[in-house]
Amino acid sequence: MSSTVEKYFDSIDDNKSQPQSTIEIFESEYPELSNEFKEIQSEMYEMFARKHMDYGLNNIALGGDIINNEDDKKFSLTGLAIRLTDKISRLKNLLVNGRNFVKGEGMEDTFIDIANYGIIGLLVGRNKWKK
């Protein structure tokens, strides 16, 4: 067993009355990674908020009723899949060419967009994409 797994099971044995959560163990063992992950989540949320204040919710709903109409929801999710494909193509191109021509839209922004589209897909799928 790896030392991390052993520490996890040792912590459970030592604290049977109050076991540590996976998050507590992770944050204790990997504080720098944990903090950076949270910082990236904050950056993602900020970009999500800025873009959706500019675009509005209909940009994802495509004018349909994605809460009550399964065909509209599927159409919205298809649009998200196309946008994700575009972003992945952009990422591949950035990696191959090693340069970008749109100022302010480099690899980090592309990764954030990909992650945010994934979350938007979950929001649509869970019927949370509404006013």
C-alpha positions as CSV (number, residue, x, y, z in Angstrom):
1,M,0.0,0.0,0.0
2,S,1.2,3.5,-0.6
3,S,2.0,5.7,2.3
4,T,-1.0,8.0,1.6
5,V,-3.4,5.1,1.7
6,E,-1.7,3.8,4.9
7,K,-2.0,7.2,6.5
8,Y,-5.7,7.3,5.6
9,F,-6.5,3.9,7.2
10,D,-4.3,4.8,10.2
11,S,-6.3,8.0,10.7
12,I,-9.5,6.1,10.6
13,D,-8.2,3.6,13.2
14,D,-6.9,6.4,15.4
15,N,-10.1,8.5,15.2
16,K,-12.9,5.9,15.1
17,S,-15.2,8.3,17.0
18,Q,-14.4,11.2,14.6
19,P,-13.0,10.0,11.3
20,Q,-11.5,12.6,9.0
21,S,-13.2,13.3,5.8
22,T,-11.4,12.6,2.5
23,I,-11.2,16.4,1.9
24,E,-9.6,17.0,5.3
25,I,-7.0,14.3,4.6
26,F,-6.4,15.6,1.1
27,E,-6.0,19.2,2.3
28,S,-3.6,18.1,5.0
29,E,-1.5,16.0,2.7
30,Y,-1.5,18.3,-0.3
31,P,-2.1,21.9,1.0
32,E,-0.4,23.6,-2.0
33,L,-2.4,21.6,-4.6
34,S,-5.6,22.0,-2.6
35,N,-5.2,25.8,-2.4
36,E,-4.3,26.1,-6.0
37,F,-7.3,24.0,-7.0
38,K,-9.6,26.4,-5.0
39,E,-8.0,29.4,-6.6
40,I,-8.6,28.0,-10.1
41,Q,-12.3,27.3,-9.1
42,S,-12.6,30.9,-8.1
43,E,-11.1,32.1,-11.5
44,M,-13.5,29.7,-13.3
45,Y,-16.5,31.1,-11.4
46,E,-15.5,34.7,-12.1
47,M,-15.2,34.0,-15.8
48,F,-18.5,32.1,-15.8
49,A,-20.3,35.0,-14.1
50,R,-18.7,37.6,-16.4
51,K,-19.5,35.7,-19.6
52,H,-23.1,34.9,-18.6
53,M,-23.8,38.5,-17.6
54,D,-22.7,39.4,-21.1
55,Y,-24.4,36.6,-23.0
56,G,-27.4,35.9,-20.9
57,L,-29.1,32.5,-20.2
58,N,-30.7,32.2,-23.6
59,N,-27.2,31.7,-25.1
60,I,-27.2,28.2,-23.6
61,A,-31.0,27.6,-23.8
62,L,-31.0,28.6,-27.5
63,G,-34.4,30.2,-27.0
64,G,-36.0,26.9,-25.9
65,D,-37.7,25.7,-22.7
66,I,-34.9,23.4,-21.5
67,I,-36.6,22.8,-18.1
68,N,-39.9,21.4,-19.5
69,N,-39.1,20.2,-23.0
70,E,-36.7,17.3,-23.4
71,D,-36.1,18.1,-27.1
72,D,-35.1,21.6,-26.2
73,K,-32.8,20.3,-23.5
74,K,-31.2,17.8,-25.9
75,F,-30.7,20.7,-28.4
76,S,-29.0,22.8,-25.8
77,L,-26.7,19.9,-24.7
78,T,-25.9,19.3,-28.4
79,G,-24.9,23.0,-28.7
80,L,-22.7,22.6,-25.6
81,A,-21.0,19.5,-27.1
82,I,-20.3,21.5,-30.3
83,R,-18.8,24.3,-28.2
84,L,-16.7,21.9,-26.3
85,T,-15.5,20.3,-29.6
86,D,-14.5,23.8,-30.8
87,K,-12.6,24.5,-27.5
88,I,-10.8,21.2,-27.7
89,S,-9.8,21.8,-31.3
90,R,-8.5,25.2,-30.2
91,L,-6.5,23.6,-27.5
92,K,-5.0,21.1,-29.8
93,N,-4.1,23.9,-32.2
94,L,-2.4,25.9,-29.4
95,L,-0.4,22.8,-28.4
96,V,0.7,22.0,-31.9
97,N,1.5,25.6,-33.0
98,G,2.8,26.8,-29.6
99,R,1.3,30.2,-30.2
100,N,-2.1,31.9,-30.3
101,F,-3.3,34.8,-32.4
102,V,-6.3,36.0,-30.3
103,K,-4.9,38.2,-27.6
104,G,-6.0,37.2,-24.1
105,E,-7.2,33.8,-25.1
106,G,-4.4,31.4,-24.4
107,M,-4.2,27.9,-23.1
108,E,-5.4,28.7,-19.6
109,D,-8.5,30.5,-20.8
110,T,-9.3,27.6,-23.1
111,F,-9.0,25.1,-20.2
112,I,-11.3,27.3,-18.1
113,D,-13.8,27.5,-20.9
114,I,-13.8,23.7,-21.3
115,A,-14.3,23.2,-17.6
116,N,-17.0,25.8,-17.4
117,Y,-18.9,24.2,-20.4
118,G,-18.8,20.9,-18.5
119,I,-20.3,22.5,-15.5
120,I,-22.9,24.3,-17.6
121,G,-23.8,20.9,-19.1
122,L,-24.4,19.5,-15.6
123,L,-26.5,22.6,-14.7
124,V,-28.7,22.0,-17.8
125,G,-28.9,18.3,-17.2
126,R,-30.0,18.9,-13.6
127,N,-32.6,21.4,-14.7
128,K,-30.9,24.3,-12.9
129,W,-30.4,26.5,-15.9
130,K,-33.2,28.9,-15.3
131,K,-33.9,32.5,-14.2
